[in-house]
Amino acid sequence: MLKTLLLSTALTAGIASASIAQTQAPSTPPAATQTQPSVAPAAPATTMPATPRVTAAAPGTIKGSTLINMDVRNSADEKIGDINDVIVGTDGKVEQVIVSVGGFLGVGARKVAIAWNDVKVDTTADVARVSLTKQQLEQAPPFEDRRVKP
């Protein structure tokens, strides 16, 4: 009987203290929260900036994908090749275009580099114009990709 009385008293005291703890707000915050600095966590490196950097192509610009496979024509409006690739410098500016010249249906064609300053893109005709002849491009040294490959 004594065991039952002690057990019921202990249970009653436990239930009463739990209900008091739920109804009373602590007068001071726990010590762990008092010593924590109020610094926001660092944002992950992959978060997007608050506003997008670019939302549309600026007027007077050309997408690289527009240049790829674009016909290259001389001043006599003869097709002398097509743009195969675009070389961009570390400063982000286009330096050269790689033009595929010669051959037939891509067979036997070779690649030569033309300085971007020598290319005038005609967006109305969807062609790139140069002041070189087909013979000059065919005699130009071939383009060599000198990148270090993994």
Secondary structure, DSSP 8 states (H G I E B T S, - for coil): -HHHHHHHHHHHHHHHHHHHHHHS--SS--HHHHHS--------TT---SS-S-SS--TT---HHHHTT-EEE-TT--EEEEEEEEEE-TTS-EEEEEEEESSBTTBT-EEEEEEGGG-EEETTTTEEE-S--HHHHHHS----------
